[in-house]
Amino acid sequence: MKNYITLTLLLLFSCLISAQTKLSGTITDTNNTPIPYVSVYIKGGVQGTTTNENGVYELEIPLGKQTIKISSQGFRKITKKISAKNKAIIIDFQLIEDVLGLDEVVVTATRNRVEKRTAPVVVSTLKTRLLKATQSLSVADGLNYAPGVRVETNCQNCGFTDVRLNGLAGGYTQILVNSRPVFSSLIGVYGLEQIPTSIIERIEVVRGGGSSLYGSSAIAGTVNVITKDPIINTWEIGTNFALIDGKTTDTNLTLNNSLVSDDLNSGISVFGAYRNRDSYDANNDGFTEITVLKNNTLGAKAFVKPTEKSKISINLNAIQEYRRGGDRLNLAPHFTDITEELNHDTFIGGANYELYSKDDSGKFQIYTSASYTDRDSYYGGLGGARTRQDSITATNAYGKTKDLAWVNGLQYTKSLKNKDVITAGIEYNHSNTEDQIAGYNRIIDQTVNTLGTYVQYEWKPTDKFTALLGGRLDNISVKGAYTIENINRSANVNQTVFSPRLTASYQFTKRLKFRAGYARGFRTPQAYNEDFHIANVGGEQQFLILSDNLKSEFSNAYTASFNYSKTKGLLQMDFLLEGFYTSLENPFINVSTGASLANGSILEEIRNGSGAKVYGVNFEVGISPNPKWKFQLGGTVQNSKYKTSEVLFESDGTVSGESNVIINNFIRTPDIYGYFNTSWIPSKKFNIDLTGTYTGSMIVPLIVSDSGFLQLNNSPSFFDLNLKLEKHVDFNENFMTTISAGVRNLFNAYQDDFQVGAGRDSGYIYGPNQPQTFFVGIKFGKFH
């Protein structure tokens, strides 16, 4: 009898434990279109599922009161409390688009997935929707639409672009591809224009030194380019045709295909892009302002889940690009007055393994990523003369570059029971660059090895307060030989530096959040992206070389911000006010020496300055009264100056009328710049986008003599307005078409004082990167 009672109690207890019911339904958007692969899970539990391709979900849940959470990237989250009884429950959900991205998940803030709203540092995101609205064909086109970010073109002959964060030049920004630092200094010269937006899922921007865990050079911040993952079964083919100033063609063709298994345990996406842009001459002097550009990109991204708690992913990208500027583009480069010609073959790839603990509180990952570039180059010409000897001399300007960047690392993240999070890792970076122009005896032979380890503790003593304390310890070895003609310089650095990071956030109310942070960073003496670009002035080359006894550059970066966000019904509002202050010790400054080499080239040296400071305010306002309307306005008001006056041109006293040129403020850095974007989507079938950027006046140097003597000019301000209209047609659920048309730079706000002829300073370029441009496009396939 006793055994019978015990058995009965055990059976009864087992039934109570296993007592469950089925929850099911369909999840759609506001247009009643089913949403696939939406996460449906029980708050505080382990049960969860995702919707299928038809937006249908089924989930076994325990009896009693439960809280169900619904989430999908790009949509607002839903939380619903239910009382589960001993019968099946059917509940349909309708998700509202997260137009301002308040509920999206980001990875760059803490090196882990975290909600953007709750992240302890400010993260700006540029999503596919915005990149399409701005008609951005490459990363360089779209980056301007985030606070504190400005992309500029620095050369008429080759189109060299530079991304500036919070007023600091490109060498101060860490560019990541899929969260890995494989964007080498050489790729940084032209790479922003080599990556097509058709392969991009989103771009995350972290301003200030709060991103120092990604590397010591992330002084101004980090730009993380994240390519598309295979999530659902889609395919699309698109083409775009543009006329620059009504006469120069720019053709673009894209292909994307994504396949995912029915059990969601494996998937692959394949993408390709082809671009063919003709040259553009703004002032009819026979010399280009916009280069010829031919780009072929092919890539793939795949994943497989060996177990429920593990994932292996790989990504591969191959880029072949040709660009050429100057005059008489139909001739061999050495028969022209000026030519800059580049042939790039670039490979970027990586692999990543993730393993979660049984309760999902721990995550271990190991990764390897690399980029390799083989470049053939020509920087030169005849400078206006066309004698036989000049043609022979001009052949000296052919060059060859090989560049490798390789990163390996492992990282462990542990979520503690009190919601604190510990992240620790170790990373080894290796880069090797050989850049040679044999005819001028110009050599850069540089190897950089960095062994870094980092740790970060995310402390959450209350629901309102979060502190992030971390640091990175790097041992950097730089071995470099830098030669031009008979001038030889070298770098032999072995330095160990600790870069601390401290951020804190406090949630005053549900809608108002305060963040503040400090980080220290540094850059060692070595060649950065600007140093691999060679400008042409007066038909001669302008070379950069490290000065003797160049010291490391250090930074101290401070940020503080208030963020107010509100969601009520269909309304979304988001306001950001962010202050920043960065001080630089021993800043690197490019100084024109006023001396010419034996071959006539102008020599510039990279020297240490006495110090500098950059400070200002970023702001952003976002309002969406409903998913049909969105308005965003952002900008920066700042000041960038040296602590003491610095020499930009150093006269040797041999040329009458030439003396030292002194500066107090940074060149090519406006005090005010910003952007706006407005979208009207009256229906699923039609939308209008109006976007634009503003660039304030800035100091732009102009070389006016063979010695490199500079004239400092104040550029005018520019407002660049773009208009795009788009029509969408669904023939069936597997085939749809989008037709678009519009104008970039509607009012033709474009530089009007370009230098002319072979003797021009090709680096004297500023303002919008192209004049008024008309475009039409069509895309068809199965896409969302």
Number of C-alpha atoms within 10 A of each C-alpha: 6 7 8 9 10 11 12 12 12 12 12 12 12 11 11 12 11 12 15 19 18 17 17 17 15 20 25 19 15 12 11 11 12 20 20 20 22 23 16 21 21 21 16 9 11 10 13 18 16 20 21 20 15 14 20 19 24 18 20 17 23 21 19 13 11 17 14 18 16 22 19 21 15 18 21 19 18 15 13 12 12 14 11 18 16 12 11 13 17 12 11 12 14 18 22 19 19 21 24 22 21 21 20 19 18 21 18 28 23 20 17 14 12 17 16 21 19 17 19 26 27 25 18 22 22 20 18 18 12 19 23 15 22 22 24 18 20 19 21 24 19 24 23 24 27 26 25 32 24 27 23 21 21 22 24 28 28 29 27 22 21 23 24 23 25 30 27 23 19 21 23 25 28 27 27 20 18 20 18 22 21 26 22 25 25 25 21 24 22 22 22 22 20 24 22 23 26 23 26 20 16 20 25 23 26 24 27 30 34 33 28 27 28 24 26 29 25 27 31 30 27 30 26 22 23 19 19 20 20 21 17 22 18 18 20 18 19 19 18 20 18 22 19 22 18 12 12 15 19 20 17 20 19 22 19 21 20 22 18 19 13 12 8 17 14 19 22 22 24 22 21 21 24 19 21 18 21 18 23 23 18 20 14 11 12 16 28 27 25 26 25 22 21 20 20 20 21 18 19 23 22 20 22 18 17 11 10 10 14 16 18 18 19 18 21 18 19 18 21 19 22 19 24 25 28 31 24 16 20 8 10 10 27 23 23 23 25 34 30 26 22 21 18 22 16 22 19 20 21 22 18 18 18 18 19 19 12 10 8 12 14 17 19 18 18 18 19 19 24 23 23 24 23 16 20 19 21 23 30 29 31 25 20 15 15 14 11 10 10 16 18 12 17 23 20 18 22 21 20 17 20 19 21 23 25 23 21 19 19 18 19 18 21 19 15 11 8 10 15 16 19 19 21 19 19 18 20 17 21 18 21 19 22 17 21 23 20 15 15 22 13 20 22 23 18 21 21 19 20 21 18 23 21 22 20 22 19 20 17 16 12 11 9 14 17 21 20 22 18 22 20 24 20 22 15 21 19 20 18 23 17 22 20 21 15 10 11 15 15 22 22 14 17 14 13 14 15 17 23 23 23 19 21 19 23 19 19 12 10 10 14 16 21 21 22 22 23 22 26 27 28 22 22 22 23 25 22 18 17 20 20 18 19 20 24 29 27 26 26 25 21 23 20 24 25 24 20 13 12 17 18 17 19 20 25 20 24 21 24 20 20 19 20 18 19 15 15 8 9 13 14 21 21 20 18 20 16 22 18 22 20 25 20 22 19 18 22 24 17 20 21 26 20 24 19 16 17 10 12 15 23 25 20 25 17 21 21 22 21 16 20 22 21 21 19 20 21 24 21 22 18 20 20 21 16 16 20 16 17 20 20 21 21 22 24 25 19 21 19 23 18 19 16 13 16 21 19 21 24 21 20 13 11 11 12 6 8 18 16 18 18 13 17 15 20 22 19 21 24 23 16 20 25 25 24 21 21 20 21 16 16 12 12 13 13 16 19 18 22 20 24 21 22 19 23 17 19 22 18 20 20 20 20 15 17 17 25 26 25 21 14 15 14 13 20 14 17 19 20 23 22 22 20 22 17 19 16 18 14 15 9 8 9 12 15 17 19 17 18 19 18 20 23 26 24 17 14 18 18 20 18 10 12 17 19 16 20 26 19 22 27 29 24 19 25 22 25 21 21 20 22 20 22 22 20 17 19 18 20 18 20 18 19 8
